[in-house]
Amino acid sequence: LGPPSIDETKERLYTRHLDRFKSFVHNSLADLINTGLEDITFETTEICVYKDNKLVALSYFDSSDTSAASILCVYDRAFNAYSLGIFTMLLE
């Protein structure tokens, strides 16, 4: 849990999910997270979930003094049975 920190592992996980997105699609995770930061009025937080030191889920949410919004969750599809999207939403 902390500020966004984009690396190659996170970019690969994002890229593997591009076929599932219908809208709000960006070429890279960095593009998605950094778009619209010119007039920032919120804080973006990153949540990473690891299994045996392997990144299996990643989510982002924005928050301010009065609101919060879930932005994105991607996960390793080998872990579908664990409902990691719901898990990270509950953490948010």
Biopython code that builds the backbone (N, CA, C, O; Angstrom):
import numpy as np
from Bio.PDB.StructureBuilder import StructureBuilder

atoms = [
    (1, "LEU", "N", (0.855, -1.167, 0.000)),
    (1, "LEU", "CA", (0.000, 0.000, 0.000)),
    (1, "LEU", "C", (0.903, 1.234, 0.000)),
    (1, "LEU", "O", (1.755, 1.398, 0.874)),
    (2, "GLY", "N", (0.702, 2.085, -0.986)),
    (2, "GLY", "CA", (1.518, 3.280, -1.063)),
    (2, "GLY", "C", (1.314, 4.010, -2.371)),
    (2, "GLY", "O", (0.388, 3.696, -3.119)),
    (3, "PRO", "N", (2.160, 4.973, -2.654)),
    (3, "PRO", "CA", (2.042, 5.718, -3.907)),
    (3, "PRO", "C", (2.373, 4.811, -5.093)),
    (3, "PRO", "O", (3.086, 3.820, -4.935)),
    (4, "PRO", "N", (1.856, 5.146, -6.284)),
    (4, "PRO", "CA", (2.150, 4.333, -7.467)),
    (4, "PRO", "C", (3.642, 4.222, -7.731)),
    (4, "PRO", "O", (4.383, 5.201, -7.640)),
    (5, "SER", "N", (4.056, 3.031, -8.056)),
    (5, "SER", "CA", (5.440, 2.748, -8.403)),
    (5, "SER", "C", (5.418, 1.757, -9.560)),
    (5, "SER", "O", (5.356, 0.546, -9.351)),
    (6, "ILE", "N", (5.470, 2.277, -10.764)),
    (6, "ILE", "CA", (5.324, 1.449, -11.963)),
    (6, "ILE", "C", (6.669, 0.810, -12.302)),
    (6, "ILE", "O", (7.700, 1.482, -12.335)),
    (7, "ASP", "N", (6.641, -0.503, -12.553)),
    (7, "ASP", "CA", (7.833, -1.199, -13.013)),
    (7, "ASP", "C", (7.433, -2.196, -14.102)),
    (7, "ASP", "O", (6.258, -2.302, -14.453)),
    (8, "GLU", "N", (8.393, -2.907, -14.621)),
    (8, "GLU", "CA", (8.164, -3.821, -15.746)),
    (8, "GLU", "C", (7.200, -4.951, -15.380)),
    (8, "GLU", "O", (6.383, -5.347, -16.212)),
    (9, "THR", "N", (7.276, -5.473, -14.172)),
    (9, "THR", "CA", (6.378, -6.546, -13.732)),
    (9, "THR", "C", (4.931, -6.065, -13.724)),
    (9, "THR", "O", (4.036, -6.788, -14.163)),
    (10, "LYS", "N", (4.700, -4.876, -13.239)),
    (10, "LYS", "CA", (3.344, -4.307, -13.191)),
    (10, "LYS", "C", (2.840, -3.993, -14.590)),
    (10, "LYS", "O", (1.667, -4.208, -14.893)),
    (11, "GLU", "N", (3.715, -3.487, -15.440)),
    (11, "GLU", "CA", (3.328, -3.219, -16.833)),
    (11, "GLU", "C", (2.912, -4.514, -17.538)),
    (11, "GLU", "O", (1.933, -4.519, -18.284)),
    (12, "ARG", "N", (3.640, -5.608, -17.311)),
    (12, "ARG", "CA", (3.288, -6.897, -17.936)),
    (12, "ARG", "C", (1.928, -7.387, -17.464)),
    (12, "ARG", "O", (1.131, -7.874, -18.265)),
    (13, "LEU", "N", (1.661, -7.264, -16.183)),
    (13, "LEU", "CA", (0.371, -7.683, -15.650)),
    (13, "LEU", "C", (-0.748, -6.852, -16.272)),
    (13, "LEU", "O", (-1.792, -7.395, -16.631)),
    (14, "TYR", "N", (-0.542, -5.545, -16.402)),
    (14, "TYR", "CA", (-1.528, -4.665, -17.043)),
    (14, "TYR", "C", (-1.741, -5.067, -18.503)),
    (14, "TYR", "O", (-2.881, -5.170, -18.955)),
    (15, "THR", "N", (-0.664, -5.291, -19.236)),
    (15, "THR", "CA", (-0.750, -5.635, -20.657)),
    (15, "THR", "C", (-1.547, -6.919, -20.877)),
    (15, "THR", "O", (-2.286, -7.035, -21.855)),
    (16, "ARG", "N", (-1.396, -7.881, -19.969)),
    (16, "ARG", "CA", (-2.135, -9.145, -20.092)),
    (16, "ARG", "C", (-3.638, -8.971, -19.902)),
    (16, "ARG", "O", (-4.403, -9.883, -20.213)),
    (17, "HIS", "N", (-4.073, -7.826, -19.401)),
    (17, "HIS", "CA", (-5.496, -7.570, -19.179)),
    (17, "HIS", "C", (-6.122, -6.668, -20.235)),
    (17, "HIS", "O", (-7.337, -6.467, -20.212)),
    (18, "LEU", "N", (-5.359, -6.132, -21.137)),
    (18, "LEU", "CA", (-5.902, -5.177, -22.101)),
    (18, "LEU", "C", (-7.076, -5.744, -22.889)),
    (18, "LEU", "O", (-7.997, -5.000, -23.228)),
    (19, "ASP", "N", (-7.069, -7.032, -23.189)),
    (19, "ASP", "CA", (-8.167, -7.623, -23.964)),
    (19, "ASP", "C", (-9.475, -7.667, -23.180)),
    (19, "ASP", "O", (-10.532, -7.867, -23.780)),
    (20, "ARG", "N", (-9.440, -7.489, -21.887)),
    (20, "ARG", "CA", (-10.650, -7.529, -21.060)),
    (20, "ARG", "C", (-11.311, -6.163, -20.919)),
    (20, "ARG", "O", (-12.475, -6.082, -20.528)),
    (21, "PHE", "N", (-10.593, -5.095, -21.229)),
    (21, "PHE", "CA", (-11.114, -3.748, -21.041)),
    (21, "PHE", "C", (-11.912, -3.303, -22.263)),
    (21, "PHE", "O", (-11.501, -3.530, -23.401)),
    (22, "LYS", "N", (-13.055, -2.667, -22.016)),
    (22, "LYS", "CA", (-13.896, -2.143, -23.094)),
    (22, "LYS", "C", (-13.674, -0.640, -23.288)),
    (22, "LYS", "O", (-13.841, -0.127, -24.394)),
    (23, "SER", "N", (-13.304, 0.057, -22.230)),
    (23, "SER", "CA", (-13.078, 1.500, -22.303)),
    (23, "SER", "C", (-11.999, 1.878, -21.291)),
    (23, "SER", "O", (-11.541, 1.047, -20.506)),
    (24, "PHE", "N", (-11.612, 3.130, -21.328)),
    (24, "PHE", "CA", (-10.584, 3.644, -20.423)),
    (24, "PHE", "C", (-9.281, 2.862, -20.613)),
    (24, "PHE", "O", (-8.576, 2.562, -19.649)),
    (25, "VAL", "N", (-8.976, 2.540, -21.874)),
    (25, "VAL", "CA", (-7.796, 1.749, -22.201)),
    (25, "VAL", "C", (-6.638, 2.680, -22.546)),
    (25, "VAL", "O", (-6.793, 3.616, -23.332)),
    (26, "HIS", "N", (-5.500, 2.419, -21.962)),
    (26, "HIS", "CA", (-4.286, 3.180, -22.241)),
    (26, "HIS", "C", (-3.217, 2.219, -22.746)),
    (26, "HIS", "O", (-3.278, 1.017, -22.487)),
    (27, "ASN", "N", (-2.248, 2.749, -23.461)),
    (27, "ASN", "CA", (-1.177, 1.910, -24.016)),
    (27, "ASN", "C", (-0.303, 1.271, -22.955)),
    (27, "ASN", "O", (0.295, 0.220, -23.185)),
    (28, "SER", "N", (-0.228, 1.899, -21.797)),
    (28, "SER", "CA", (0.610, 1.365, -20.724)),
    (28, "SER", "C", (0.004, 1.736, -19.381)),
    (28, "SER", "O", (-0.829, 2.638, -19.290)),
    (29, "LEU", "N", (0.423, 1.044, -18.359)),
    (29, "LEU", "CA", (-0.010, 1.349, -17.004)),
    (29, "LEU", "C", (0.456, 2.743, -16.603)),
    (29, "LEU", "O", (-0.285, 3.489, -15.963)),
    (30, "ALA", "N", (1.669, 3.089, -16.974)),
    (30, "ALA", "CA", (2.194, 4.430, -16.659)),
    (30, "ALA", "C", (1.317, 5.516, -17.278)),
    (30, "ALA", "O", (1.039, 6.527, -16.633)),
    (31, "ASP", "N", (0.877, 5.315, -18.528)),
    (31, "ASP", "CA", (-0.015, 6.294, -19.169)),
    (31, "ASP", "C", (-1.317, 6.427, -18.390)),
    (31, "ASP", "O", (-1.799, 7.538, -18.166)),
    (32, "LEU", "N", (-1.885, 5.304, -17.978)),
    (32, "LEU", "CA", (-3.144, 5.325, -17.245)),
    (32, "LEU", "C", (-2.999, 6.088, -15.937)),
    (32, "LEU", "O", (-3.827, 6.942, -15.620)),
    (33, "ILE", "N", (-1.964, 5.789, -15.186)),
    (33, "ILE", "CA", (-1.786, 6.393, -13.861)),
    (33, "ILE", "C", (-1.403, 7.865, -13.953)),
    (33, "ILE", "O", (-1.785, 8.649, -13.085)),
    (34, "ASN", "N", (-0.661, 8.257, -14.981)),
    (34, "ASN", "CA", (-0.167, 9.638, -15.075)),
    (34, "ASN", "C", (-1.058, 10.573, -15.880)),
    (34, "ASN", "O", (-0.782, 11.772, -15.923)),
    (35, "THR", "N", (-2.108, 10.083, -16.515)),
    (35, "THR", "CA", (-2.993, 10.927, -17.319)),
    (35, "THR", "C", (-3.790, 11.865, -16.418)),
    (35, "THR", "O", (-4.378, 11.434, -15.426)),
    (36, "GLY", "N", (-3.805, 13.135, -16.765)),
    (36, "GLY", "CA", (-4.618, 14.115, -16.050)),
    (36, "GLY", "C", (-4.031, 14.619, -14.745)),
    (36, "GLY", "O", (-4.768, 15.134, -13.904)),
    (37, "LEU", "N", (-2.747, 14.489, -14.555)),
    (37, "LEU", "CA", (-2.146, 14.922, -13.290)),
    (37, "LEU", "C", (-1.871, 16.418, -13.221)),
    (37, "LEU", "O", (-1.381, 16.912, -12.205)),
    (38, "GLU", "N", (-2.181, 17.139, -14.287)),
    (38, "GLU", "CA", (-1.865, 18.578, -14.311)),
    (38, "GLU", "C", (-2.595, 19.335, -13.205)),
    (38, "GLU", "O", (-2.004, 20.194, -12.550)),
    (39, "ASP", "N", (-3.856, 19.031, -12.994)),
    (39, "ASP", "CA", (-4.666, 19.725, -11.983)),
    (39, "ASP", "C", (-5.084, 18.756, -10.883)),
    (39, "ASP", "O", (-6.260, 18.689, -10.525)),
    (40, "ILE", "N", (-4.144, 18.022, -10.357)),
    (40, "ILE", "CA", (-4.427, 16.960, -9.395)),
    (40, "ILE", "C", (-5.048, 17.501, -8.106)),
    (40, "ILE", "O", (-4.536, 18.442, -7.499)),
    (41, "THR", "N", (-6.154, 16.890, -7.707)),
    (41, "THR", "CA", (-6.816, 17.259, -6.458)),
    (41, "THR", "C", (-7.060, 16.015, -5.600)),
    (41, "THR", "O", (-7.856, 16.047, -4.662)),
    (42, "PHE", "N", (-6.380, 14.937, -5.923)),
    (42, "PHE", "CA", (-6.566, 13.681, -5.206)),
    (42, "PHE", "C", (-5.232, 12.964, -5.078)),
    (42, "PHE", "O", (-4.232, 13.359, -5.678)),
    (43, "GLU", "N", (-5.240, 11.913, -4.291)),
    (43, "GLU", "CA", (-4.041, 11.106, -4.098)),
    (43, "GLU", "C", (-4.304, 9.711, -4.649)),
    (43, "GLU", "O", (-5.304, 9.085, -4.298)),
    (44, "THR", "N", (-3.422, 9.222, -5.506)),
    (44, "THR", "CA", (-3.549, 7.871, -6.041)),
    (44, "THR", "C", (-2.741, 6.919, -5.166)),
    (44, "THR", "O", (-1.588, 7.189, -4.829)),
    (45, "THR", "N", (-3.365, 5.803, -4.806)),
    (45, "THR", "CA", (-2.726, 4.789, -3.966)),
    (45, "THR", "C", (-2.684, 3.469, -4.718)),
    (45, "THR", "O", (-3.627, 3.117, -5.428)),
    (46, "GLU", "N", (-1.591, 2.746, -4.559)),
    (46, "GLU", "CA", (-1.380, 1.451, -5.197)),
    (46, "GLU", "C", (-1.440, 0.351, -4.143)),
    (46, "GLU", "O", (-0.885, 0.487, -3.052)),
    (47, "ILE", "N", (-2.117, -0.734, -4.483)),
    (47, "ILE", "CA", (-2.153, -1.923, -3.635)),
    (47, "ILE", "C", (-1.569, -3.079, -4.431)),
    (47, "ILE", "O", (-1.998, -3.338, -5.555)),
    (48, "CYS", "N", (-0.603, -3.770, -3.863)),
    (48, "CYS", "CA", (0.001, -4.947, -4.498)),
    (48, "CYS", "C", (-0.265, -6.166, -3.630)),
    (48, "CYS", "O", (-0.158, -6.109, -2.405)),
    (49, "VAL", "N", (-0.615, -7.270, -4.281)),
    (49, "VAL", "CA", (-0.842, -8.536, -3.585)),
    (49, "VAL", "C", (0.184, -9.532, -4.119)),
    (49, "VAL", "O", (0.316, -9.718, -5.329)),
    (50, "TYR", "N", (0.899, -10.160, -3.208)),
    (50, "TYR", "CA", (1.955, -11.108, -3.575)),
    (50, "TYR", "C", (1.640, -12.497, -3.042)),
    (50, "TYR", "O", (1.058, -12.645, -1.968)),
    (51, "LYS", "N", (2.026, -13.503, -3.794)),
    (51, "LYS", "CA", (1.984, -14.898, -3.361)),
    (51, "LYS", "C", (3.376, -15.450, -3.599)),
    (51, "LYS", "O", (3.844, -15.502, -4.736)),
    (52, "ASP", "N", (4.039, -15.863, -2.528)),
    (52, "ASP", "CA", (5.407, -16.384, -2.634)),
    (52, "ASP", "C", (6.324, -15.432, -3.403)),
    (52, "ASP", "O", (7.053, -15.857, -4.300)),
    (53, "ASN", "N", (6.287, -14.156, -3.054)),
    (53, "ASN", "CA", (7.112, -13.105, -3.668)),
    (53, "ASN", "C", (6.797, -12.838, -5.134)),
    (53, "ASN", "O", (7.580, -12.172, -5.811)),
    (54, "LYS", "N", (5.676, -13.338, -5.642)),
    (54, "LYS", "CA", (5.248, -13.083, -7.024)),
    (54, "LYS", "C", (4.046, -12.145, -6.985)),
    (54, "LYS", "O", (3.096, -12.384, -6.239)),
    (55, "LEU", "N", (4.082, -11.079, -7.786)),
    (55, "LEU", "CA", (2.957, -10.160, -7.882)),
    (55, "LEU", "C", (1.787, -10.874, -8.543)),
    (55, "LEU", "O", (1.901, -11.320, -9.685)),
    (56, "VAL", "N", (0.650, -10.989, -7.835)),
    (56, "VAL", "CA", (-0.511, -11.673, -8.388)),
    (56, "VAL", "C", (-1.696, -10.736, -8.592)),
    (56, "VAL", "O", (-2.636, -11.082, -9.307)),
    (57, "ALA", "N", (-1.668, -9.560, -7.978)),
    (57, "ALA", "CA", (-2.736, -8.575, -8.179)),
    (57, "ALA", "C", (-2.204, -7.181, -7.900)),
    (57, "ALA", "O", (-1.272, -6.980, -7.121)),
    (58, "LEU", "N", (-2.835, -6.231, -8.567)),
    (58, "LEU", "CA", (-2.410, -4.840, -8.491)),
    (58, "LEU", "C", (-3.651, -3.975, -8.656)),
    (58, "LEU", "O", (-4.422, -4.175, -9.594)),
    (59, "SER", "N", (-3.853, -3.020, -7.760)),
    (59, "SER", "CA", (-4.990, -2.113, -7.928)),
    (59, "SER", "C", (-4.585, -0.693, -7.551)),
    (59, "SER", "O", (-3.609, -0.454, -6.842)),
    (60, "TYR", "N", (-5.392, 0.241, -8.067)),
    (60, "TYR", "CA", (-5.178, 1.661, -7.815)),
    (60, "TYR", "C", (-6.504, 2.300, -7.448)),
    (60, "TYR", "O", (-7.549, 1.956, -8.001)),
    (61, "PHE", "N", (-6.448, 3.231, -6.512)),
    (61, "PHE", "CA", (-7.634, 4.029, -6.216)),
    (61, "PHE", "C", (-7.205, 5.459, -5.909)),
    (61, "PHE", "O", (-6.095, 5.708, -5.439)),
    (62, "ASP", "N", (-8.110, 6.385, -6.186)),
    (62, "ASP", "CA", (-7.889, 7.799, -5.901)),
    (62, "ASP", "C", (-8.698, 8.169, -4.673)),
    (62, "ASP", "O", (-9.791, 7.644, -4.458)),
    (63, "SER", "N", (-8.161, 9.070, -3.872)),
    (63, "SER", "CA", (-8.899, 9.554, -2.705)),
    (63, "SER", "C", (-8.608, 11.032, -2.482)),
    (63, "SER", "O", (-7.551, 11.549, -2.845)),
    (64, "SER", "N", (-9.579, 11.682, -1.877)),
    (64, "SER", "CA", (-9.428, 13.080, -1.474)),
    (64, "SER", "C", (-10.052, 13.203, -0.087)),
    (64, "SER", "O", (-10.367, 12.194, 0.544)),
    (65, "ASP", "N", (-10.226, 14.410, 0.378)),
    (65, "ASP", "CA", (-10.821, 14.613, 1.701)),
    (65, "ASP", "C", (-12.268, 14.156, 1.759)),
    (65, "ASP", "O", (-12.761, 13.803, 2.830)),
    (66, "THR", "N", (-12.955, 14.157, 0.623)),
    (66, "THR", "CA", (-14.396, 13.889, 0.639)),
    (66, "THR", "C", (-14.839, 12.683, -0.180)),
    (66, "THR", "O", (-16.021, 12.339, -0.173)),
    (67, "SER", "N", (-13.912, 12.031, -0.888)),
    (67, "SER", "CA", (-14.361, 10.921, -1.731)),
    (67, "SER", "C", (-13.221, 9.964, -2.057)),
    (67, "SER", "O", (-12.048, 10.244, -1.810)),
    (68, "ALA", "N", (-13.611, 8.828, -2.620)),
    (68, "ALA", "CA", (-12.643, 7.835, -3.085)),
    (68, "ALA", "C", (-13.217, 7.174, -4.331)),
    (68, "ALA", "O", (-14.433, 7.060, -4.477)),
    (69, "ALA", "N", (-12.328, 6.736, -5.236)),
    (69, "ALA", "CA", (-12.760, 6.078, -6.470)),
    (69, "ALA", "C", (-11.765, 4.989, -6.839)),
    (69, "ALA", "O", (-10.561, 5.233, -6.910)),
    (70, "SER", "N", (-12.273, 3.800, -7.071)),
    (70, "SER", "CA", (-11.442, 2.706, -7.548)),
    (70, "SER", "C", (-11.109, 2.966, -9.010)),
    (70, "SER", "O", (-11.999, 3.301, -9.791)),
    (71, "ILE", "N", (-9.862, 2.820, -9.390)),
    (71, "ILE", "CA", (-9.415, 3.133, -10.740)),
    (71, "ILE", "C", (-9.195, 1.877, -11.571)),
    (71, "ILE", "O", (-9.651, 1.806, -12.712)),
    (72, "LEU", "N", (-8.509, 0.894, -11.022)),
    (72, "LEU", "CA", (-8.106, -0.264, -11.819)),
    (72, "LEU", "C", (-7.688, -1.409, -10.914)),
    (72, "LEU", "O", (-7.101, -1.203, -9.852)),
    (73, "CYS", "N", (-8.004, -2.623, -11.356)),
    (73, "CYS", "CA", (-7.436, -3.819, -10.737)),
    (73, "CYS", "C", (-7.074, -4.786, -11.856)),
    (73, "CYS", "O", (-7.886, -5.048, -12.744)),
    (74, "VAL", "N", (-5.879, -5.307, -11.813)),
    (74, "VAL", "CA", (-5.451, -6.375, -12.718)),
    (74, "VAL", "C", (-4.838, -7.469, -11.862)),
    (74, "VAL", "O", (-4.299, -7.208, -10.786)),
    (75, "TYR", "N", (-4.927, -8.697, -12.354)),
    (75, "TYR", "CA", (-4.433, -9.824, -11.566)),
    (75, "TYR", "C", (-3.972, -10.936, -12.485)),
    (75, "TYR", "O", (-4.326, -10.980, -13.664)),
    (76, "ASP", "N", (-3.186, -11.822, -11.935)),
    (76, "ASP", "CA", (-2.711, -12.993, -12.650)),
    (76, "ASP", "C", (-3.902, -13.936, -12.813)),
    (76, "ASP", "O", (-4.482, -14.374, -11.819)),
    (77, "ARG", "N", (-4.268, -14.248, -14.038)),
    (77, "ARG", "CA", (-5.458, -15.059, -14.293)),
    (77, "ARG", "C", (-5.335, -16.482, -13.752)),
    (77, "ARG", "O", (-6.340, -17.184, -13.634)),
    (78, "ALA", "N", (-4.138, -16.910, -13.429)),
    (78, "ALA", "CA", (-3.968, -18.222, -12.794)),
    (78, "ALA", "C", (-4.588, -18.241, -11.399)),
    (78, "ALA", "O", (-4.778, -19.308, -10.815)),
    (79, "PHE", "N", (-4.902, -17.060, -10.867)),
    (79, "PHE", "CA", (-5.477, -16.939, -9.531)),
    (79, "PHE", "C", (-6.941, -16.501, -9.577)),
    (79, "PHE", "O", (-7.434, -15.931, -8.604)),
    (80, "ASN", "N", (-7.646, -16.752, -10.681)),
    (80, "ASN", "CA", (-9.059, -16.371, -10.826)),
    (80, "ASN", "C", (-9.907, -16.849, -9.658)),
    (80, "ASN", "O", (-10.780, -16.118, -9.191)),
    (81, "ALA", "N", (-9.668, -18.046, -9.187)),
    (81, "ALA", "CA", (-10.493, -18.642, -8.135)),
    (81, "ALA", "C", (-10.442, -17.851, -6.824)),
    (81, "ALA", "O", (-11.305, -18.035, -5.966)),
    (82, "TYR", "N", (-9.463, -16.991, -6.660)),
    (82, "TYR", "CA", (-9.305, -16.243, -5.415)),
    (82, "TYR", "C", (-10.012, -14.885, -5.410)),
    (82, "TYR", "O", (-9.965, -14.167, -4.412)),
    (83, "SER", "N", (-10.665, -14.534, -6.517)),
    (83, "SER", "CA", (-11.424, -13.270, -6.608)),
    (83, "SER", "C", (-10.588, -12.077, -6.152)),
    (83, "SER", "O", (-11.013, -11.300, -5.297)),
    (84, "LEU", "N", (-9.409, -11.945, -6.726)),
    (84, "LEU", "CA", (-8.492, -10.886, -6.300)),
    (84, "LEU", "C", (-9.015, -9.487, -6.596)),
    (84, "LEU", "O", (-8.653, -8.540, -5.898)),
    (85, "GLY", "N", (-9.856, -9.336, -7.609)),
    (85, "GLY", "CA", (-10.464, -8.031, -7.875)),
    (85, "GLY", "C", (-11.354, -7.592, -6.718)),
    (85, "GLY", "O", (-11.310, -6.435, -6.298)),
    (86, "ILE", "N", (-12.156, -8.511, -6.210)),
    (86, "ILE", "CA", (-13.002, -8.218, -5.058)),
    (86, "ILE", "C", (-12.141, -7.996, -3.816)),
    (86, "ILE", "O", (-12.390, -7.080, -3.033)),
    (87, "PHE", "N", (-11.136, -8.834, -3.647)),
    (87, "PHE", "CA", (-10.238, -8.698, -2.491)),
    (87, "PHE", "C", (-9.590, -7.323, -2.444)),
    (87, "PHE", "O", (-9.585, -6.676, -1.397)),
    (88, "THR", "N", (-9.035, -6.864, -3.583)),
    (88, "THR", "CA", (-8.376, -5.551, -3.558)),
    (88, "THR", "C", (-9.394, -4.422, -3.386)),
    (88, "THR", "O", (-9.083, -3.397, -2.780)),
    (89, "MET", "N", (-10.612, -4.603, -3.917)),
    (89, "MET", "CA", (-11.643, -3.574, -3.722)),
    (89, "MET", "C", (-11.990, -3.436, -2.234)),
    (89, "MET", "O", (-12.208, -2.326, -1.749)),
    (90, "LEU", "N", (-12.038, -4.542, -1.523)),
    (90, "LEU", "CA", (-12.306, -4.490, -0.087)),
    (90, "LEU", "C", (-11.147, -3.808, 0.657)),
    (90, "LEU", "O", (-11.376, -3.106, 1.642)),
    (91, "LEU", "N", (-9.923, -4.009, 0.197)),
    (91, "LEU", "CA", (-8.770, -3.329, 0.808)),
    (91, "LEU", "C", (-8.834, -1.813, 0.580)),
    (91, "LEU", "O", (-8.464, -1.021, 1.447)),
    (92, "GLU", "N", (-9.313, -1.434, -0.606)),
    (92, "GLU", "CA", (-9.416, 0.002, -0.916)),
    (92, "GLU", "C", (-10.354, 0.686, 0.051)),
    (92, "GLU", "O", (-10.569, 1.894, -0.048)),
]
sb = StructureBuilder()
sb.init_structure("model")
sb.init_model(0)
sb.init_chain("A")
sb.init_seg("    ")
for serial, (resi, resn, name, xyz) in enumerate(atoms, 1):
    if name == "N":
        sb.init_residue(resn, " ", resi, " ")
    sb.init_atom(name, np.array(xyz, "f"), 0.0, 1.0, " ", f" {name:<3s}", serial, name[0])
structure = sb.get_structure()
